[in-house]
């Protein structure tokens, strides 16, 4: 099976969405594409998700660090993107949730 690849979302420093996701417009920063291995997703093993209330957009995910710091495994649905993201504390990153997590 081919490894998934991700790009950072526009205007964020640590929100990653799959490169081939057809309903969003990930903006490539510095020409970078990250693999699952580079993000440490393969090493993490299965993630136990803890769902919290939905957010309007991916920029709001980063704002949580100021007033409600996320923990690894926290998951949030982002209505403007139509997908959910989960948080990896060791990478300080929100990753698009896929069926393999």
C-alpha positions in Angstrom: 0.0 0.0 0.0 1.3 3.5 -0.9 2.1 5.9 1.9 -0.3 8.8 2.3 1.1 12.3 1.8 0.1 15.6 3.4 0.4 19.3 2.9 -0.1 22.1 5.4 -3.3 24.1 5.2 -3.1 27.7 4.2 -2.6 30.1 7.0 -1.5 27.4 9.5 1.8 26.2 10.9 0.7 22.7 11.9 -2.6 21.6 10.2 -2.0 18.8 7.7 -4.5 17.6 5.1 -4.1 14.8 2.6 -2.6 15.9 -0.7 -5.3 14.2 -2.8 -8.3 15.4 -0.6 -10.7 16.6 -3.3 -12.9 19.0 -1.3 -10.3 21.4 0.2 -7.5 23.5 -1.2 -4.3 22.6 0.7 -1.7 25.2 0.1 1.8 24.0 -0.4 4.3 25.8 1.8 7.9 25.9 0.8 7.2 23.2 -1.8 6.9 20.7 1.0 4.9 17.5 1.0 5.1 15.3 4.2 4.7 11.5 4.2 3.1 9.5 7.0 6.6 8.4 8.1 7.9 12.0 8.2 5.0 13.0 10.4 5.5 10.0 12.7 2.1 8.5 11.9 3.3 5.0 11.3 5.2 4.9 14.6 2.3 6.1 16.6 0.2 2.9 16.1 -3.5 3.1 16.5 -4.7 6.3 18.1 -7.4 6.4 20.7 -9.6 9.4 19.8 -11.3 11.7 22.2 -13.9 13.7 20.4 -14.6 17.4 21.3 -17.0 19.9 19.8 -16.7 20.8 16.1 -14.9 23.9 14.9 -15.7 26.2 12.0 -12.3 26.1 10.2 -8.8 24.8 10.4 -7.4 28.1 11.7 -9.5 27.6 14.9 -7.5 24.4 15.5 -4.3 26.3 16.0 -6.1 28.8 18.2 -6.9 26.1 20.7 -3.3 26.1 22.0 -3.9 29.5 23.5 -7.1 28.8 25.5 -7.7 25.0 25.5 -4.4 23.2 24.8 -5.1 19.9 23.0 -3.8 16.6 24.1 -2.7 13.7 21.8 -5.7 11.9 20.4 -8.1 14.9 20.7 -10.3 14.9 17.6 -12.3 17.8 16.1 -14.6 17.9 13.1 -14.0 21.0 11.0 -17.2 22.1 9.2 -15.6 24.2 6.5 -13.4 21.3 5.4 -16.0 18.5 5.9 -13.4 16.3 7.6 -12.0 15.7 11.1 -8.5 16.2 12.4 -6.7 14.7 15.4 -3.9 16.1 17.4 -0.4 14.6 17.8 1.3 16.3 20.8 4.8 15.1 20.0 4.6 16.8 16.6 2.3 19.6 17.8 0.3 19.0 14.7 -3.3 18.4 13.6 -3.6 15.6 11.0 -6.6 14.9 8.8 -8.4 11.9 10.1 -8.5 8.9 7.8 -10.0 5.4 8.1 -6.5 4.0 8.9 -6.0 5.9 12.2 
